[in-house]
Each structure stands twice: as C-alpha cells, then as structure tokens.
Amino acid sequence: MATIRDVAKLAGVSVATVSRVLNQNGYVNEETEKRVRKAIEELNYKPNEVARTLFKKTSKTIGLIVPDISNPFFPELVRAIEDVMNIYDYTVILCNSDEKSEKEKQYMDVLKQKYVDGMILTTNQLAIEEVMELDIPIVVLDRPSDHSFPSVIADNYNGARLATRHLYDIGCRKIAHIQGPAHVVNAMQRFYGYRDEMKSLGLWEDAFVIQGNYQLKQAKEAVLQALQNDHVDGIFAGNDAMAVGALKAVQQLGLRVPEDVAIIGYDGIPLTEMTTPELSTISQPIYEMGAIAARLLVKKIEGQLIEQLHYVLPVKLIERESTRRRGKA
C-alpha cells in the first residue's frame, strides 16, 4: 500500500507539499499540484482519513439524533437525510436517544469528539444553551423549541384542526384526542389544534384527552381503560402508531370501526395502509422534511447563503376506511 512518502518521491516534492494538496491548505502552484495528483492516481494512494480528520478538525460526517428509531416515522426521515448527504459525500452517524436527555447529551459529546461537521436533531430534551455550547452547525427537524437554529417542521397545529374537523364532518360529536408526550413540541401543537377546533365547533365541554406518549402499546392500554368508562364516537390520535393502538383497543372491546368509533392518525406512515380497516391519517411530507433539513445543514457547514431558515410544510388529509362514515352535522 502506497504511503504519502511514496507520493512525494514520485512527484519530486516534499511530504509537506503533498499534505497541502490533500488538505487544500496553503499555496501550491498549479504545475506542482498536477504532478502530485498524477502521482496519487498512479500509486492509487488512499489518504489516512483519521489523520486528516485530526489535522483539519473535519470529517465529512454528520450526526443525526432521533428519539425512537422503532417509531416508523423516523426511518423515512433517516432515509431522506442519508440520501441527500450521500450526494454531498457526507456520512451519517445515527444515534437513538430513547427520549432520554442524559443519552442525548452523551451522544452529542461523542459526536463532537469525532469532529462531526454538523448535527441534525429530531429531539428536544436539552436546553437551548446546552445545544449552543456545541458550537457546530445544527439543524432542528420535526421538534423545534424556538428559532435559535434552522428548522424544518410540518404544520402540526392546522393538521390537528383538519383531523378534528374531519371527524366532525362525518358525524362524530364525542371526539377524543390521544396526546403525545407533553414535553414534545409537536405533540402539544397537535393538542392545541384539537382543542381550538373543538372550541370552534362548540364541543370542548365534551372533549376527552387520553395520554398515549406516542407509543402503540401505551395508547392501546389507555384507550381500553378510557372506553370502559366513557363513550366516544371519534378518536384523533396524535401519531399513527397511537392510532394503530386505538384501533386494536376498539376492536378488542367489540366495537366496529368506523361504524361505532371513527379513528384518524397523524404522520402518513405506510403502516396505516396495512391495518384492517385501513387508517385515515394526516400525512406529513416526511421524506421532503428530511431532505430539506439535510440540504440546510450542508449549506451551514459549507458557509453558503441560506435563503430560508425556517420551513413549515403543509400536510394533507388522507381519508381511508376508518373514517368513511357519514352522519348529520
């Protein structure tokens, strides 16, 4: 295997000159650079990436921290980010924080030690001050807490209003909401959308909120318990995983979907098409969200002009069998 000294010898230059060509650091005249690059090609020389990282304090890698990789929403985000980063020759290091602030902090420390060029965060466990201390380019995806960093989200608030209104339009009057974690920004935005739409419909006094924590099993158990004591005819779940849990609970209680209880989720993941009946959902442009976040981060890393720092992408209603019921308004 060729070494940097072999390249220098073949090109007739010093090791330092070869290093300057490889790292694009310092002046090398055009003819000399051509000789060095020709020698690299002839010898099929592969630079020591670890050494280059230590020297340049850059690695052509980015960190991506997600809260729960078992949630089907996040793999599609990850795929989009990886696809875009590959175009720009960046490698993605994926970290799963399990919604734990200590784990998130630990990952951030490790990623910085590895000289990642930037990070995409889909979590918001840490204080803004802690994140700013990293002093590297950061883009926040799906769960922004404020406008301190470039961000990409979907229109959670209006999507929730759309879901609630859809249930009303098909005849539901006792509409429950399965809420995600209270510390997660998008979960609360969806709750606020549900609350405000229920108020505008004059149904807020009959509102019913169930805690599901964005988890399928937890949502199922919570709905099983709730429906034994309260009657509802519509359920808006804050994400699709909880909608699946609600569907299982309703069916386990011997109720029909959508005839007895209509159900709509939020996200638009493929899982909603695999249930019986298929689940209606508010669909987010998941892949587009990940792709935009990745491009924003590349621009931040490379010091390019960023025309738009914050994106709020539209969502759309996908009506399927779980809400195909009509009643009188």
C-alpha positions as CSV (number, residue, x, y, z in Angstrom):
1,M,0.0,0.0,0.0
2,A,1.4,3.4,-1.0
3,T,2.3,6.0,1.6
4,I,2.4,9.8,1.4
5,R,6.2,9.5,1.2
6,D,5.9,7.3,-1.9
7,V,3.7,10.0,-3.5
8,A,6.2,12.7,-2.6
9,K,9.0,10.8,-4.1
10,L,7.2,10.0,-7.3
11,A,6.1,13.6,-7.7
12,G,9.5,15.0,-6.8
13,V,8.2,17.2,-3.9
14,S,8.2,17.2,-0.1
15,V,5.8,15.4,2.1
16,A,4.5,18.8,3.3
17,T,3.6,19.7,-0.3
18,V,1.6,16.5,-0.8
19,S,-0.1,17.3,2.5
20,R,-1.0,20.8,1.4
21,V,-2.5,19.4,-1.9
22,L,-4.5,16.7,0.0
23,N,-5.9,19.2,2.6
24,Q,-6.2,22.2,0.3
25,N,-4.3,24.1,2.9
26,G,-1.6,26.5,1.8
27,Y,-0.3,27.6,-1.6
28,V,0.9,25.1,-4.2
29,N,1.5,26.2,-7.8
30,E,-0.6,24.6,-10.5
31,E,2.1,22.5,-12.1
32,T,3.2,21.0,-8.8
33,E,-0.4,20.2,-7.9
34,K,-0.8,18.4,-11.2
35,R,2.3,16.3,-10.5
36,V,1.1,15.4,-7.0
37,R,-2.4,14.4,-8.2
38,K,-0.9,12.3,-11.0
39,A,1.3,10.5,-8.5
40,I,-1.7,9.9,-6.2
41,E,-3.6,8.4,-9.1
42,E,-0.7,6.2,-10.4
43,L,0.0,4.8,-6.9
44,N,-3.7,4.6,-6.0
45,Y,-2.9,6.3,-2.8
46,K,-5.6,6.5,-0.2
47,P,-5.1,9.2,2.5
48,N,-5.4,8.3,6.1
49,E,-8.8,9.7,6.9
50,V,-8.3,9.5,10.7
51,A,-5.1,11.6,10.4
52,R,-6.8,14.1,8.0
53,T,-9.7,14.4,10.5
54,L,-7.4,15.2,13.3
55,F,-5.5,17.7,11.2
56,K,-8.4,19.5,9.6
57,K,-10.9,19.1,12.5
58,T,-13.4,18.0,10.0
59,S,-14.6,14.5,9.0
60,K,-17.2,14.7,6.2
61,T,-19.6,13.1,8.7
62,I,-22.7,14.5,10.4
63,G,-24.6,13.3,13.5
64,L,-28.3,12.5,13.4
65,I,-30.1,12.1,16.8
66,V,-33.6,10.6,16.8
67,P,-35.8,9.9,19.8
68,D,-37.1,6.5,18.9
69,I,-36.0,4.6,15.8
70,S,-38.7,2.0,16.5
71,N,-41.3,4.6,15.6
72,P,-41.9,4.0,11.8
73,F,-41.9,7.8,11.2
74,F,-38.2,8.2,11.8
75,P,-36.7,5.6,9.4
76,E,-38.2,7.5,6.5
77,L,-36.7,10.8,7.8
78,V,-33.3,9.0,8.2
79,R,-33.5,7.6,4.6
80,A,-34.1,11.1,3.2
81,I,-31.2,12.6,5.2
82,E,-28.9,9.8,4.2
83,D,-29.8,10.1,0.5
84,V,-29.1,13.8,0.4
85,M,-25.9,13.6,2.5
86,N,-24.5,10.9,0.2
87,I,-24.9,13.3,-2.8
88,Y,-22.5,15.7,-1.0
89,D,-20.2,12.9,0.2
90,Y,-21.1,13.1,3.9
91,T,-21.6,10.0,6.1
92,V,-24.4,10.0,8.6
93,I,-23.9,8.7,12.1
94,L,-27.3,7.7,13.5
95,C,-27.9,7.9,17.3
96,N,-31.1,6.8,19.1
97,S,-31.7,8.8,22.3
98,D,-34.8,6.9,23.6
99,E,-36.3,10.2,24.7
100,K,-33.6,10.5,27.4
101,S,-31.8,13.8,28.0
102,E,-28.7,12.0,29.5
103,K,-28.4,9.8,26.5
104,E,-28.8,12.7,24.1
105,K,-26.1,14.7,25.9
106,Q,-23.8,11.7,25.8
107,Y,-24.3,11.3,22.1
108,M,-23.6,15.0,21.4
109,D,-20.4,14.8,23.4
110,V,-19.2,11.7,21.5
111,L,-20.2,13.2,18.1
112,K,-18.2,16.4,18.8
113,Q,-15.2,14.3,19.8
114,K,-15.4,12.6,16.5
115,Y,-15.3,16.1,14.8
116,V,-18.6,15.7,13.0
117,D,-19.2,18.7,10.7
118,G,-22.7,19.2,12.0
119,M,-25.8,17.7,13.5
120,I,-29.5,17.2,12.7
121,L,-31.6,16.9,15.9
122,T,-35.1,15.5,15.9
123,T,-35.2,15.6,19.7
124,N,-35.6,18.5,22.2
125,Q,-34.6,17.1,25.5
126,L,-31.8,19.5,26.2
127,A,-31.9,23.2,26.9
128,I,-31.0,25.6,24.0
129,E,-28.0,26.8,25.9
130,E,-26.6,23.2,26.1
131,V,-27.0,22.7,22.4
132,M,-25.4,26.1,21.6
133,E,-22.3,25.1,23.6
134,L,-21.5,22.6,20.9
135,D,-20.6,25.4,18.6
136,I,-21.1,23.5,15.3
137,P,-23.7,23.8,12.6
138,I,-27.1,22.4,13.7
139,V,-30.5,22.0,12.1
140,V,-33.6,21.0,14.1
141,L,-36.1,18.7,12.4
142,D,-39.7,17.9,13.4
143,R,-39.4,19.2,17.0
144,P,-38.1,22.7,17.2
145,S,-38.3,24.5,20.5
146,D,-37.5,28.0,19.2
147,H,-35.9,29.8,16.3
148,S,-32.3,29.6,17.5
149,F,-31.4,27.1,14.8
150,P,-32.6,26.5,11.2
151,S,-35.7,24.2,11.4
152,V,-38.0,22.1,9.3
153,I,-41.4,21.1,10.6
154,A,-44.9,20.2,9.3
155,D,-48.0,22.3,10.0
156,N,-48.9,20.4,13.2
157,Y,-51.5,22.9,14.5
158,N,-53.6,23.1,11.4
159,G,-53.2,19.4,10.7
160,A,-54.7,18.7,14.0
161,R,-57.6,21.1,13.3
162,L,-58.1,19.3,10.0
163,A,-58.3,15.9,11.6
164,T,-60.7,17.0,14.3
165,R,-62.9,18.8,11.7
166,H,-62.9,15.7,9.5
167,L,-64.3,13.6,12.4
168,Y,-67.0,16.2,13.0
169,D,-67.9,16.3,9.3
170,I,-68.6,12.6,9.2
171,G,-70.9,12.9,12.2
172,C,-68.7,12.4,15.3
173,R,-69.7,14.6,18.3
174,K,-67.8,13.0,21.2
175,I,-64.3,13.3,19.9
176,A,-61.3,12.1,21.9
177,H,-57.7,13.0,21.4
178,I,-54.8,10.7,22.2
179,Q,-52.0,13.1,23.1
180,G,-48.2,12.6,22.7
181,P,-45.6,13.5,25.4
182,A,-46.2,16.9,27.0
183,H,-42.5,17.8,26.6
184,V,-42.6,17.2,22.8
185,V,-43.4,20.4,20.9
186,N,-45.2,18.8,18.0
187,A,-47.4,16.8,20.4
188,M,-48.5,20.0,22.1
189,Q,-49.1,21.8,18.8
190,R,-51.4,18.9,17.7
191,F,-53.2,19.1,21.1
192,Y,-53.7,22.8,20.7
193,G,-55.1,22.3,17.2
194,Y,-57.6,19.7,18.6
195,R,-58.5,22.0,21.5
196,D,-59.1,25.1,19.3
197,E,-61.1,23.2,16.7
198,M,-63.3,21.6,19.4
199,K,-63.9,25.0,20.9
200,S,-64.9,26.4,17.5
201,L,-67.3,23.5,17.0
202,G,-68.9,24.0,20.4
203,L,-67.7,20.6,21.6
204,W,-65.0,21.5,24.0
205,E,-67.1,20.6,27.1
206,D,-67.2,17.1,25.8
207,A,-63.5,16.9,24.9
208,F,-61.7,13.8,26.1
209,V,-57.9,13.7,26.2
210,I,-56.0,10.3,26.6
211,Q,-52.3,10.1,27.2
212,G,-50.6,7.8,24.7
213,N,-46.9,9.1,24.8
214,Y,-46.6,8.4,21.0
215,Q,-46.4,4.6,21.8
216,L,-48.7,2.0,20.2
217,K,-48.9,-0.3,23.3
218,Q,-49.4,2.6,25.7
219,A,-52.1,4.1,23.6
220,K,-53.9,0.8,23.3
221,E,-54.0,0.2,27.1
222,A,-55.0,3.8,27.7
223,V,-57.9,3.6,25.2
224,L,-59.0,0.2,26.6
225,Q,-59.3,1.7,30.0
226,A,-60.8,5.0,28.9
227,L,-63.6,3.5,26.7
228,Q,-64.8,1.3,29.5
229,N,-65.9,4.4,31.4
230,D,-66.6,6.9,28.6
231,H,-68.3,6.8,25.3
232,V,-66.6,8.4,22.3
233,D,-67.6,8.1,18.6
234,G,-64.4,9.6,17.2
235,I,-60.7,9.4,18.0
236,F,-57.9,11.7,16.7
237,A,-54.5,10.1,17.6
238,G,-51.5,12.4,17.7
239,N,-49.5,10.0,15.6
240,D,-50.2,6.9,13.5
241,A,-48.6,4.5,16.0
242,M,-51.1,5.5,18.6
243,A,-53.9,5.3,16.0
244,V,-53.0,1.7,15.5
245,G,-53.1,1.1,19.2
246,A,-56.5,2.8,19.4
247,L,-57.8,0.6,16.5
248,K,-56.7,-2.6,18.4
249,A,-58.3,-1.4,21.6
250,V,-61.6,-0.5,20.0
251,Q,-61.8,-3.8,18.2
252,Q,-60.8,-5.7,21.3
253,L,-63.8,-4.1,23.0
254,G,-66.1,-5.5,20.3
255,L,-66.8,-2.1,18.7
256,R,-66.7,-1.5,15.0
257,V,-64.5,0.9,13.1
258,P,-65.8,3.2,11.7
259,E,-69.4,2.5,12.5
260,D,-69.1,2.8,16.3
261,V,-65.9,4.7,16.6
262,A,-64.1,6.5,13.7
263,I,-60.3,6.8,14.0
264,I,-57.7,9.1,12.4
265,G,-54.0,9.3,13.0
266,Y,-51.2,11.7,12.1
267,D,-48.0,11.2,10.1
268,G,-48.9,9.2,7.0
269,I,-46.6,6.2,7.6
270,P,-47.1,3.1,5.4
271,L,-48.3,1.1,8.5
272,T,-51.7,2.9,8.2
273,E,-52.4,1.1,4.9
274,M,-51.7,-2.4,6.5
275,T,-54.4,-2.4,9.1
276,T,-58.0,-3.6,8.8
277,P,-59.7,-1.3,8.3
278,E,-57.0,1.0,6.7
279,L,-56.5,4.1,8.8
280,S,-57.2,7.6,7.8
281,T,-54.3,10.0,8.6
282,I,-53.0,13.5,8.3
283,S,-50.0,12.9,6.1
284,Q,-46.8,14.8,6.6
285,P,-44.3,15.2,3.7
286,I,-41.8,13.1,5.7
287,Y,-39.2,12.5,3.0
288,E,-39.2,16.1,1.9
289,M,-38.8,17.3,5.5
290,G,-35.6,15.1,5.9
291,A,-34.2,16.2,2.5
292,I,-34.7,19.9,3.3
293,A,-33.1,19.6,6.7
294,A,-30.1,17.8,5.1
295,R,-29.6,20.5,2.5
296,L,-29.9,23.2,5.1
297,L,-27.1,21.5,7.1
298,V,-24.8,21.2,4.1
299,K,-25.2,24.9,3.4
300,K,-24.5,25.7,7.1
301,I,-21.4,23.5,7.1
302,E,-20.1,24.9,3.8
303,G,-20.8,28.6,4.6
304,Q,-23.3,29.0,1.8
305,L,-26.1,31.6,1.8
306,I,-29.3,30.2,3.3
307,E,-32.3,32.0,1.7
308,Q,-34.8,30.5,4.2
309,L,-34.0,29.4,7.8
310,H,-37.4,28.0,8.9
311,Y,-39.7,25.8,7.0
312,V,-43.3,24.9,7.9
313,L,-44.5,22.3,5.3
314,P,-48.2,21.7,4.6
315,V,-50.0,18.5,5.5
316,K,-53.0,16.8,3.9
317,L,-55.9,14.6,4.9
318,I,-55.8,11.0,3.6
319,E,-59.3,9.6,4.1
320,R,-59.5,5.8,4.3
321,E,-61.9,3.2,5.7
322,S,-61.5,4.1,9.4
323,T,-63.4,7.4,8.8
324,R,-65.6,6.5,5.9
325,R,-68.9,7.2,7.6
326,R,-71.4,10.0,7.0
327,G,-73.8,11.5,9.5
328,K,-75.8,14.5,10.0
329,A,-74.0,17.7,11.1
